[in-house]
């Protein structure tokens, strides 16, 4: 079969469906997509709301709970321990399939009726970590999201095994580090990016096995370097005192200086290791993984993002992993999952289609919150024989009577859930993290939007001194105001102690804006055609052609830098 060019029914841009794509679609018995890869990704990201937390009532007990479901979104919420208990049964909300109405209309009604958990955490493993979500095995943590195994941390996003760390993104197995991204096995790293097995590193990137470095890039197994030049131990200590990063002014000035310096050095066409016949960025130990972003131990995958090891034979799969196979157009599914199509937040499950929050289940179609169930349609129990006879009829009905959203886009069988059914507004979801948008643009694309609460934008009650040494404990009782978005935030004791210990300034931005600043260090989830700046070879890279960085192909980078 040859490749085929299609027009995205959402953005109207052309996209190509390759022969291997058609082979995959045939194996899992779905039609080719009508949305382009980027629009499909944005749609999946809009179904992942982790970071916005609210206080609201549990609709079962009446208790006030912390939830990622805002009180006015129309969904019922149960306290974590109740939702996971046998005090209620999601099958009680089961209903007959109505062939006179579109499938997604019926699913939307079921989705509104079935209670959702207040948060999406392994609540029995969480200790003093009430304000965290998408998390497990945390102790004394605050505002940590998509996080596993953390202790005494705050403001972490997509991490595992972190201790005494603050403002970290996509980092693993690190300790006593601050405002960094893509750290692996690091200790005391600050304002740094993509560092592996490093210690005492400041304002650096792309280092491996380095220690005591400031403003460095692309070094391997070096010690006592400043701006890539060797210095003595004494000179390094004197420089650290001279730079005095406890001053916010000094820190911001040095940050700009380091970025300008790093533009003089080549970057790899992609970040990663052991990527065989693969394309994308941040790929580690992968084979035949194409057009993908932040993937570990993947094989035979395409258009997948943020996947922990391993994942195989999947397309359009965003977030989680940990033994996922034959996954298509799904988000936030993992922990040994197999054959999931159009699923969201499904763990330990198999053979699900159009499911939300269905764990340890199999052979479900159009279900919400079914745990340990099998052969259900719209949460109604069927025999194996009746289920297998009814599902093909529903698929045919989805094609004969498509759902049309508010913008007139048609949703037949093979499309992910419409974004207008998501319980999260665009600016509450991961879509806004990776594709920042204005309210007007988001609404024009069919997403919903949460307007800010005026109570979150009070005047600051304390001023932040330039230097951390001049900050008193009274700041813990004050209200701070973000210099970027104007939203209020506060400090907690463990972070103030950390700032004082390591001589770093009090942040002037709220946690959300700090996360956005770190994410800006990542390239977009998109590949461009570009030429290697050294040999002229054609490469595919996430560095756009008009970007100022010097980009080398893998061979030239290995020959000159590593």
N, C-alpha and C positions, 0 to 999 in steps of 0.2 A: 504494500500500500504506500502511496506517495504522500508527501506532506500536503496540508490543506490550509489555506489562509481564510480566517474567519473575521467577522466584525463583531467586536464586543457590544452586546446589547446595552451595556451600562455606559461606558465612556466613548463608544463609537470608534475607538481605535482598532486597527487591524492586529491580529495575533496569529501565530502559526501553530498548528497542531501537527506534530511530527509523527512519522510511522510508528515509532516505539510507544508514543502516547496512545495511538489507536489500539495497539496490541494490549496495553494495560487496561484500557477501557473495556475491551472485549473480554479479558480474563475476569474482571469483576462485574461484568454485565451492567455497565452504565453507558449512557450516550455521551458524546463529546460535550464539553462545556460550552456555554454561550457567553460567559464572562471571560475576559482576558486574565492572565495569571495575577496581575497586580490588583485588579478589582476583586478577584476571588480571595486574595490574601486580606484585603481591607475588610471584606465581608466576614471572614473568619475572625479577624482581630476584634471586630465589633461585638463578637459574642464572648469576649473575655474581659470581664470587669473584676479586677482584683483590688485596685488601689484606693477607691473612694469608699470611705466608711461613714456610717450614720448611726445614730441612736434611734431605735424604734421598738415597738412592742412585739413580743412573741405572740402570734395569733392563737397559740395553743394554751399557754400558761398566763399570758398577760404581763410577764416580766419584761423589763427594759433590757434590750440586748444590743450589742454592736453588730452591725450588718453591712454587707456590701450591696444590699438592696435598699434604695432610698424609700422613705415611707410612702411617697405618693406615686409609685410606679404601678400600683394595682396588683402586685403579687403578694400573696400571703407568705409569712415567714415563720418558721419554727426554730426554737432554740436548738443548738447543735445536738445535745444529748437526746432531745426528744425526736428530732428528725431521724436520727440513726436508730431509734428504738422501735419496739413492736407496739408502741402505744397508738399507732395509726397505721394504715395500709394504703399505699398509693393506688392499689387496684380498686379501692372503693370509689375512685373517680373514673373508672373505666366506662366506656360508652360504645354503642354500636357505630360502625362506620356509615356515614350518610352519603350515598352516591349522588345526591342532588346538589351537593355543595363541594367546593374545592377542598382538597386535602389540607392545605396550609391554614385555611379558615378554621377547620375543625381542630387542627393541632394548636392553633393560637388560643382557642377557648379552653382546651385541656391544660395548656401551659399556664393560663391565668388561674385555673382552679386548684391545681396541685400545689401544695405548700413547698417552698424552697427552704434550704437550710440558711440560718442567719449568716454563716460564714462557710467557706470551703476549706476547712482545716481538719487535720487528724487531731481532734480536740483532746483526746486522752493523752497525747504526747506533748501538749503545750503547757508550759509552766510560767506563770506570770507574764504572759505574752498575749494579752487580750486584744490588742490593736494590731493584729497581724492577720494575713489572709493568704490563701493558696499555699499553706505552710504546714510543716510537721516537725516535731522534735525540736522545738525552740524553748529556750529558758532565758528569762529576763530580757526579752527582746521587745522592741517598740517600732511600729510602722515598718515591718519587714514583709515583703510580698514575694510569692513564688520562691519560698525559702525552705530549706531542709537542714537540720542539724546546725543550729546557731546558738550562741550563748553570749549574753551581755553585749548585744548589738542593737543598732537602730539604723533605719533608713537604708535597708538593703533590698535589692531587687534581683531576682534570679541568681541565687547563691546556694552553695552547699558547704557544710563544715567550716563555718567562720566563727571566730571568737574575738571579742573586744574590737569589733570593727564598726565603722560608721560610713555611710554614704558610699556603698559599694554596688557595682552592677556587673552581672555575669562573672562572678568570681568564685573560686573554690579553694578550700583548704588553706586559708590564710588567717593571719592573726595580727592584731594591733596595727591595722592599716586604715587609711582615711582617703576619701574622695578619689577613688580609683575604679577602673574597669578592667575586666579580663586579667585578673591576678590569679595565678595558680601556684600554690605552695610558697607563698610569700610571707614575709615578716617585716613589719614596720615599713610599709611603702605608702607614700603620700603623693597625691596629685599625679598618679602614674597610670599607664595604659599598656595592656598586653605584655605583662612581665611574668616570667616563669622562674621559679626557684631563686627569688631575689630577696635581698635584705637591706634595710636602711637606704632606700631609694626615694629620691624626690624629683618630681616634674620630669619623668623619663618615660620612654616608650620603647617597645620591641626589644627588651633586654632578656637574656637568659643566663642564669647562674652568676649574676652580678651582685655586688654589695658596695655600699658607701658610694653612691653615684648621684649626681645632681645635674639635671638638664641634659641627659644623655639619650642617645638613640642608636639602636642596632648593635649594641655591644654583646659579646659573648664571654662569660667567665672573666670579667674585669672587676677590679677593686680600686677604690679611691680615684674616681674620674669626675671631672667637672666639664661639661660641654665637650665630652668625648676625649678630653686630654687628661693624661695621668697626673696625679698630684701625690704628695706625701700624706701620711696619716695626719700629721700636724697641720698641713696646709688645708686639708679637707675640714678638719675641726674648726680652724680659724674662719674658713669661708662660710661654714654653716652659721657661725655666730654673726658674721658680717651681714649675710643675707637677712637674718632675723625674720624668719617666716611667721613669727607670732604677730607681726603687723599685717593687717589686711591690705594696706597700700603696697607694702613690699611684696606680698604674695601675688597680688594681681599684676604688678609690674613684671615680676619674674616669670609669671605664667605666659605673658605676651612675648617676652624675650625668648623663652624656651621654644615656643611655637614657631617663631621666625627662624630660629637657629635650625630647627628640625626640617624645615623646608629645603635645606641645602643637601639633605641626604636622601638616597633612594628608598622607596617603599616597595614591598613585595606586591605582586599582582593580586595576591590573596593572603590572608593570614591563616595559618593552619599547619598541619603536619600529617604526613602519610596520606595524602589525598590522591588516589589512583583513578585516572579517567574521570575526574570530577571537576565541577565548576561552581563558583560561588565565593563565599567568604567565611572565615572562621570554621574551617572544615578539619576535623581531626580523626584520623584512622577510618577513612571512608573509602568506598569503592563504588564507582558508577553512581555517584550522587551529583545530580546536575541542578544548576540554578538554585542553590540552596544556601542557607545562612544559619550559622551557629548550630552545627550538627556534629555529634560524636558517635563513632562506631555505627555508621549507617551504610547500607548497601542497597543498590538498585532503587534509588529514590529520586524524585524530582519535585521541585517547588515545595520543599519542606523547610521549616524554620523552628529554631529553639527546641531541638530534640536532644534529649539525653540518651545515652547508649542503652541498648541498641535499637535500631529501627530498620526494617527491611521492606522491600517491595511495596512502596507507598508513594502516593502523590498528593500534593495539596494538603499537607499535614502540618499543623502548627501547634507547638507547645506540648511538652511532656515527653512521651516515649517510654523508655524503660521496658523494653520488649513489646514493641508495637509492630505488627506485620499486616500487610494488606489493608492499609488505612487509606481512605480517600475523602477529601473535602471535609475534614474533621479538625476540631480544635480541642486541646486540653484533654486528651484521652491518653491513657497509659496504664502501667503496671500490669503487663501481660494482657494485651488486647489483640484481637485478631478479627479481621474482616468487619471493620467499622466503616460505614458509609454515612456521611452527613450527621456526625455525632458531636456532642459537646459535653464535656465533663463526665466521661464514662471511664470507670476503672475496672480492671479485671473482668472484662466482658468480651463477648464474641458474637458475630453475626447480628449486628444491630444496624438499623437504618432509621434515620430521623429520630434520634434519641437525645434526651437531655438528662444528665444526672442518673443514669441507669448503671448500677454497679453490680458486679458479680452475676450478671445476667446474660442470657443468650436468646437469639431468635426473637427479637422485638422489632416492631415497626411502629413509628410514630408515638413513642412512649415517653413519659416524664416521671422521674423519681422511682422507677421500679427497681427494687433491690432483690437479688436472688430469684428473679422470675424468668419465665421462659414461655414462648409462644403467646405473646400478648400483642394486641393492636389497639392503639389509643387506650392503653392500660387495661383493656378488657381481656380476660383469660380465654384462650381457645385450646382445643385439642391440637396436636401436631398436624393431623390431617386437615382440619378446617383452616388452620393458620396457613399452611402451605398452599391451600386452594384459594384463599382470599387475597393473599399478598399480590399475586400477579394481576388480579382484577383491580386492585387499588392502584397499582402502577399504571395500568392502562387508563384508568379513570383520571389519574393525574395528568396524563398526556391529552386526553380528550377534553378535560375541563381544567385548564391551567389556572393557577392563581395569578391575579394581576395586582401588583402593589400600587401605591399611591402615584408612582411615576409612570405607570403603564407597563413596567417590565413584567414579562411572563415567566412564571415559575412552573415548569413541568417536572416530571421525574428526572433526577440527575442534577438539580440545583440545590445548593446549600440553603438553609433557612433564610428567608428574607430579613434584611437588617431591621425592618420596621417591627419585627416581632421580638427583637432582643430586649431583655430587661434593662440593658445599660444604654445610656445616651452615648453619643460618639465621644464626647470629652470625658466620659467615665471609663472608657475602654482602652485596650492596647492600640486600637486603631489611631487614636490621637497621639500616642507616644511615637509611633513610627511614621505616621503621615499627618503631621500637625495641620490643623485646618481652622479656618474661621467659622463662626456660627453660620454665616450666610452660605458658605461653600458646603458645609456639612449638610445643612437642610436641603440645599439644592440637589444633593446627591441621594437624598432619601433617608438620611440618618436623622435621629432625634438629637436634641441638645439640652443639657441641663444648665439653666441660667444660674449665675452665682447667687449665693445667699448673702444678703447685705450684712448680716451679722458676722460674717467671716472677714470683714474688711474694716475693722475698727482702727483708730489711730494707735500708734505704738505708745506704750506706757513707760518704756525705758529706752534710753539711747545706748547704742553699742559702741564702746571705745574702739579706737583703731587697733590697739594692742591687747592681746589676751591677758597680759599681766595686770592690766588696769580694770579688769572685769570683776565685779563683786558678786557674791552669792545672791544678791537681790534680783539679779537678772532672771533667776529661776521662777520668780513670782510675777514677772512682767509679761506683757504681750508684745511680741515683735511683729514687724510689718515687712513683708517681702519687697525688696527694691525692684523686683522684676514684674510681678503680677499684682502686688498690693495686698495679697492675702495674708492673714495673720498666722503666726506659728509660735512655738515656744521651745524652750530648752529643757532637757531633763538632766538630772544630776550626773548620770554616768557619762553623758557626752561632755558636759562642762569639765568634769574631772579629766577626761581624755584630752580635751583641748589644752588644758593647763599643763598636763604631763608632757605633751609632745610639742608644746609651743606652736600651736596653729590657731589662727584667728577664729572668732565667732562668725558663723555663716550669716551673710546678709540676705540670702534667699531662702524661701520656704523649701521643705523637702521635695515637693513636686517639681519646682523649678531647678533644684539641684540635680534631680534625676534627669530632667530634660537636658541640662548642661552636659552631663556625662554621656547621655545617649547621642548627643551631637558629635562626640568623638568617633562614633561608629559611622561607617559609610552607609548609604541607603541600601535597602534590600532590593538591589537592582544591578544588573550587569550591563556594561557598556563595551563597545568595541574601541580599542585603543592600541597603540604601538608601544613596544618596549622602548624606553628612552635610551637604551644602550645599543641593542642590536637591531632594532627596527622591526622585530617580529610582531605579528598580530597577536594580541592577547584579549581576553575577556576579563574585565575587572570591575569592581564596584567604585573605582575612581573614575568619575566622569571626565571626558576628554578636556574640558575647559578648567579642570581643577589644577591648582598650581603645583601639586606634589610631583616629584620625579618618580615614575613608576617603572620598575624593572620586571621582566618575565622571571619565572622561577629560576631558570638556569643562570641568568646573569646575576640575580640577587645572591644565589648560593656561591657563585664564583667570586664576587667582589666583597660581599658583606659578611657572610657567615664564616 
